[in-house]
């Protein structure tokens, strides 16, 4: 917007604000000594104009004593802005290609996500979160040295973390082109999301992450030099073939699905949350960690039996494995088991005439020679103990 497009009379300015500001905030119009901007506006509260398809703001603001919500419009310029905003400043989902004109001080959160910003070339200070998701930013530019809240620069074009500010809450940098963590702070006080990047190693990662760590959809091979994570540890869809280097206690959920793990050598000793290890090459549960009454999901592996199954689990899912026997299935747990059996096991059950006694809740034919069966622990074990057709010899055979 060019300055000559600013409204020139008090009546025009007042009418425009009353028609568009949905919060009907009180305002004052003050005269200036500028020929191209004869009047400026002091808002005594919030400026609330989202979802109006505004292409420009024909009013120059001197000060806004509340928040600014201009998200989801079609703005291409910030030259209407004051130097100081007392609350949040939301200009997300517009058509901005530059931050020129942005307020110098923003007392609340700044959100300029979903625009076309290529660089942070303006000097400004934000007291809370900085949200810049889904732009075209390649580096941290003139961004302030310390962010007091969350920094979200996901879905940009960042290639490295050089000159990254110190962040006091969550760091969200997923969906970029980052190849290493050099430049990040030593301790992350909230969540750290570096998923969907091009990182191959935990070299230069923080020593500790107090929240969740998400490094999914990268190119990791192992956990060497991985940080101490205090909540959920998510590393699915990598090329991890070894547990080497991972912490011995997982304090939340653990998801390492869609990797290349074959066993539990050097795995954690205990996991306090749910465990997802789908789509690996695991052949045996030997060495598996202790659990605390949570889900254990091992679909699409190569496991042949229940040997070494953790005792304290809430629910077990083992679809599409190579299970052929009920031996070593725990007897003292009331949990559900979803599995995929081969035809060989079903044939044995039919020969023993117990398949009709198992109280199947759900049976679906998935493909030739495979059937999904949802069973209850008690039903299985009562059947195996009481069915007249199960002799001692038959039990050993099964």
C-alpha positions in Angstrom: 0.0 0.0 0.0 1.2 3.5 -0.8 0.9 6.2 1.7 -1.5 8.2 -0.5 -4.0 5.4 0.0 -4.4 6.2 3.7 -7.8 7.9 4.4 -7.5 11.6 4.7 -10.4 12.7 6.9 -11.6 11.9 10.4 -15.0 10.9 9.1 -13.6 8.4 6.6 -11.3 6.9 9.2 -14.0 6.6 11.8 -16.5 5.1 9.4 -14.0 2.5 8.1 -13.1 1.4 11.6 -16.7 1.1 12.8 -17.6 -0.9 9.7 -14.7 -3.4 10.0 -13.5 -3.7 13.6 -15.6 -6.5 14.9 -14.9 -5.7 18.6 -16.1 -2.1 18.3 -13.1 -0.9 20.3 -12.9 2.8 21.2 -10.3 4.8 19.3 -9.0 8.3 18.9 -8.0 10.0 15.7 -5.0 12.4 16.1 -3.7 14.9 13.6 -0.1 14.7 12.4 2.2 17.2 10.7 2.7 14.8 7.7 1.2 15.8 4.4 0.8 12.2 3.2 -0.6 10.9 6.5 -2.6 13.7 8.0 -4.2 11.5 10.7 -3.2 8.5 12.9 -5.3 6.3 15.1 -4.8 5.3 18.7 -6.8 2.1 19.4 -7.8 1.8 23.1 -8.2 -1.9 22.8 -8.1 -4.8 20.3 -8.2 -4.5 16.5 -10.1 -7.5 15.4 -10.6 -7.9 11.6 -10.0 -11.6 10.6 -11.6 -13.3 7.6 -12.6 -10.1 5.9 -10.6 -10.6 2.6 -9.0 -7.2 3.2 -6.4 -6.3 0.6 -5.2 -3.2 2.5 -5.6 -1.3 5.7 -6.3 2.4 4.7 -5.6 3.6 8.3 -2.2 4.4 9.9 -2.0 3.4 13.5 0.0 5.4 16.1 -0.6 2.9 18.9 -2.7 -0.2 19.6 -3.3 -0.7 23.3 -4.6 -4.3 22.8 -4.1 -7.1 20.4 -4.2 -7.2 16.6 -6.0 -9.9 14.7 -5.7 -9.5 11.0 -5.3 -13.1 10.1 -6.9 -14.8 7.1 -7.1 -11.7 4.9 -5.3 -10.8 1.6 -2.8 -8.2 3.0 0.4 -7.6 1.1 1.9 -4.8 3.3 2.4 -3.8 6.9 2.9 -0.1 6.5 -0.3 0.6 8.5 1.4 -0.7 11.7 2.3 1.3 14.8 5.7 0.8 16.4 4.1 -0.6 19.6 1.4 -3.3 20.1 0.3 -4.1 23.6 -0.9 -7.6 22.9 -0.7 -10.3 20.3 0.0 -9.5 16.7 -1.6 -12.0 14.3 -1.2 -11.6 10.6 -1.1 -15.2 9.6 -2.7 -16.5 6.4 -2.2 -13.4 4.2 -0.2 -12.6 1.1 2.8 -10.9 2.8 6.2 -11.3 1.1 8.0 -8.9 3.5 8.0 -8.0 7.2 8.8 -4.3 6.4 6.6 -2.1 8.7 6.2 -4.7 11.4 5.9 -3.2 14.9 9.2 -2.7 16.8 7.7 -4.1 20.1 5.0 -6.7 20.4 4.0 -7.4 24.0 2.2 -10.7 23.2 2.6 -13.4 20.5 3.6 -12.8 16.9 2.1 -15.0 14.3 2.9 -14.5 10.6 2.5 -18.1 9.6 1.1 -19.0 6.1 2.6 -16.1 4.2 5.4 -15.8 1.6 8.1 -14.3 3.8 11.6 -15.2 2.6 13.8 -13.5 5.2 13.7 -11.9 8.6 15.3 -8.6 7.7 13.6 -6.4 10.2 14.6 -5.7 13.8 11.7 -6.3 16.2 11.2 -7.7 19.7 8.4 -10.1 20.7 7.8 -10.9 24.4 6.1 -14.3 23.9 5.8 -16.9 21.1 7.1 -16.4 17.6 5.0 -18.4 15.1 6.3 -18.3 11.5 5.2 -21.7 10.1 4.8 -22.3 6.4 6.8 -19.5 4.8 9.9 -19.5 2.7 12.5 -18.5 5.3 16.1 -19.8 4.7 17.8 -18.6 7.9 17.2 -16.8 11.2 18.3 -13.4 9.9 17.7 -10.6 12.4 15.5 -12.6 14.7 16.0 -11.6 18.4 18.6 -13.5 20.4 16.2 -14.9 22.9 12.6 -16.1 22.5 10.6 -16.1 25.8 8.0 -18.6 24.5 7.7 -21.1 21.6 9.5 -20.7 18.3 7.7 -22.3 15.4 9.5 -22.1 12.1 8.3 -25.4 10.7 7.5 -25.8 7.0 10.2 -23.3 5.8 13.5 -23.7 3.9 15.9 -23.6 6.8 19.1 -25.5 6.0 20.9 -25.2 9.3 20.6 -23.8 12.8 23.4 -21.2 12.7 22.5 -18.0 14.7 19.4 -19.7 16.1 18.0 -17.8 19.2 17.8 -19.3 22.6 14.2 -20.5 23.1 12.6 -20.9 26.6 9.7 -23.2 25.5 9.1 -25.4 22.5 11.3 -25.5 19.4 9.3 -26.6 16.3 11.5 -26.8 13.1 9.9 -29.8 11.4 9.5 -29.9 7.6 12.6 -27.9 6.6 15.9 -28.9 4.9 18.0 -29.1 8.1 21.0 -31.5 7.8 22.5 -31.1 11.3 21.8 -29.6 14.7 24.9 -27.4 15.0 23.9 -24.1 16.6 21.0 -25.4 18.8 21.0 -24.7 22.6 22.4 -27.3 25.0 19.1 -27.8 26.9 15.7 -27.6 25.4 13.1 -26.5 28.0 10.1 -27.8 26.1 9.4 -30.0 23.1 11.9 -30.3 20.2 10.5 -31.2 16.8 13.0 -31.7 14.0 11.0 -34.3 12.1 10.9 -34.3 8.3 14.3 -33.0 7.7 17.6 -34.5 6.4 19.5 -35.2 9.7 21.7 -38.3 9.8 23.2 -38.1 13.3 22.6 -36.8 16.8 25.9 -35.0 16.7 25.5 -31.5 18.1 22.1 -32.2 19.5 21.1 -30.8 22.9 22.2 -32.7 26.0 18.6 -32.8 27.3 15.1 -32.2 26.1 12.6 -31.6 28.9 9.6 -32.3 26.7 9.0 -34.5 23.7 11.7 -35.2 21.1 10.5 -35.9 17.5 13.1 -36.8 14.9 10.9 -38.9 12.7 11.2 -38.9 8.9 15.0 -38.2 8.9 18.0 -40.4 8.0 19.2 -41.6 11.5 21.0 -45.0 11.7 21.3 -45.3 15.5 21.0 -43.3 18.8 24.6 -42.5 19.4 24.9 -39.1 21.2 21.1 -38.8 21.4 19.9 -36.4 24.2 18.2 -37.3 27.5 14.5 -37.0 26.7 12.1 -36.4 29.6 8.8 -37.2 27.8 8.0 -38.9 24.5 10.7 -40.1 22.2 9.6 -40.3 18.5 11.9 -41.6 15.8 9.7 -43.4 13.3 10.5 -43.6 9.6 14.3 -43.5 9.7 17.0 -46.1 9.0 17.7 -47.1 12.6 19.1 -50.7 12.8 20.6 -50.5 16.4 19.5 -49.3 19.8 23.1 -48.3 20.6 23.3 -45.0 22.4 19.6 -44.7 23.5 18.8 -43.7 27.1 18.1 -46.6 29.5 14.8 -45.2 30.8 12.1 -43.8 28.5 9.8 -41.5 30.5 6.9 -41.3 28.0 5.9 -43.0 24.7 8.5 -44.6 22.4 7.8 -44.8 18.7 10.5 -46.3 16.4 8.2 -47.8 13.8 9.2 -48.2 10.2 12.9 -48.7 10.9 15.4 -51.6 10.5 15.6 -53.0 14.1 16.1 -56.8 14.3 16.3 -57.3 18.1 16.4 -55.7 21.5 20.2 -55.7 22.1 21.2 -52.4 24.0 17.5 -51.4 24.1 16.2 -49.3 27.1 15.7 -51.1 30.4 12.2 -49.7 30.9 9.6 -47.7 29.1 6.9 -45.9 31.1 4.6 -45.1 28.2 3.2 -46.8 25.1 5.6 -48.6 22.7 5.2 -48.6 18.9 7.7 -50.8 16.9 5.6 -51.5 13.8 7.3 -52.3 10.5 10.7 -53.4 11.7 12.6 -56.7 11.3 12.3 -57.9 14.9 12.5 -61.7 15.2 12.4 -62.2 18.9 11.3 -60.4 22.1 14.5 -61.5 23.9 16.0 -58.5 25.8 12.8 -56.4 25.6 12.3 -53.7 28.2 10.1 -53.6 31.3 6.8 -51.8 30.8 4.2 -50.1 33.1 0.7 -51.3 32.0 0.8 -49.6 28.6 0.3 -50.6 25.0 2.9 -52.7 23.2 2.4 -52.6 19.4 4.6 -54.8 17.2 2.6 -55.2 14.0 4.4 -56.2 10.8 7.5 -57.9 12.2 9.0 -61.4 12.1 8.2 -62.6 15.7 7.4 -66.3 16.0 6.3 -66.7 19.6 5.6 -65.0 23.0 8.9 -65.9 24.6 10.2 -63.0 26.8 6.9 -61.0 26.5 6.9 -58.3 29.2 4.5 -59.2 32.1 3.1 -55.8 32.9 1.4 -54.6 29.7 -2.1 -53.3 29.1 -2.6 -54.3 25.5 -0.6 -56.2 22.9 -0.9 -55.8 19.1 1.0 -58.2 16.9 -0.7 -58.3 13.6 1.2 -59.8 10.6 3.9 -61.7 12.4 4.8 -65.4 12.4 3.1 -66.5 15.6 2.0 -70.2 15.7 1.7 -70.9 19.4 -0.1 -69.6 22.5 2.8 -70.8 24.8 4.1 -68.2 27.2 1.0 -66.1 26.8 0.6 -64.5 30.3 -2.2 -66.0 32.4 -2.7 -63.2 35.0 -3.5 -60.2 32.8 -6.9 -59.0 31.5 -5.8 -57.4 28.3 -6.7 -57.8 24.7 -4.5 -59.2 22.0 -4.8 -58.5 18.3 -2.7 -60.8 16.2 -2.2 -62.3 12.8 -1.9 -66.1 12.7 -1.0 -68.3 9.9 -3.4 -71.0 8.7 -1.3 -73.7 10.5 -2.5 -72.4 13.9 -6.1 -72.2 12.9 -6.0 -75.7 11.6 -4.7 -76.9 14.9 -7.4 -75.1 16.8 -10.1 -76.7 14.6 -8.5 -80.2 15.1 -8.7 -79.7 18.8 -12.3 -78.5 18.5 -11.7 -75.4 20.6 -12.0 -72.6 18.1 -15.8 -72.3 18.7 -15.0 -71.9 22.5 -12.7 -68.9 22.2 -15.3 -66.2 22.2 -13.9 -64.4 19.2 -15.0 -60.8 19.1 -13.8 -60.2 15.6 -12.5 -62.4 12.8 -11.6 -60.9 9.4 -9.9 -62.7 6.5 -7.1 -60.4 5.4 -5.5 -62.4 2.8 -4.9 -66.0 1.8 -3.6 -68.2 4.7 -3.9 -65.3 7.3 -6.7 -64.4 9.7 -6.9 -61.6 12.3 -8.3 -62.7 15.6 -9.1 -60.5 18.6 -8.9 -62.6 21.7 -9.2 -62.0 25.4 -6.4 -63.4 27.7 -8.9 -65.0 30.1 -10.9 -66.7 27.3 -7.7 -68.2 25.8 -6.3 -69.5 29.0 -9.5 -70.9 30.3 -9.9 -72.7 27.0 -6.4 -74.1 27.1 -6.9 -75.2 30.7 -10.4 -76.7 30.7 -11.2 -78.0 27.2 -11.5 -81.7 27.3 -9.9 -82.2 23.9 -6.6 -80.6 25.1 -4.5 -83.5 26.4 -1.0 -82.9 27.8 0.4 -84.1 24.5 -1.9 -81.7 22.5 -0.8 -78.8 24.7 2.9 -79.5 23.9 2.1 -79.8 20.3 0.2 -76.5 20.2 
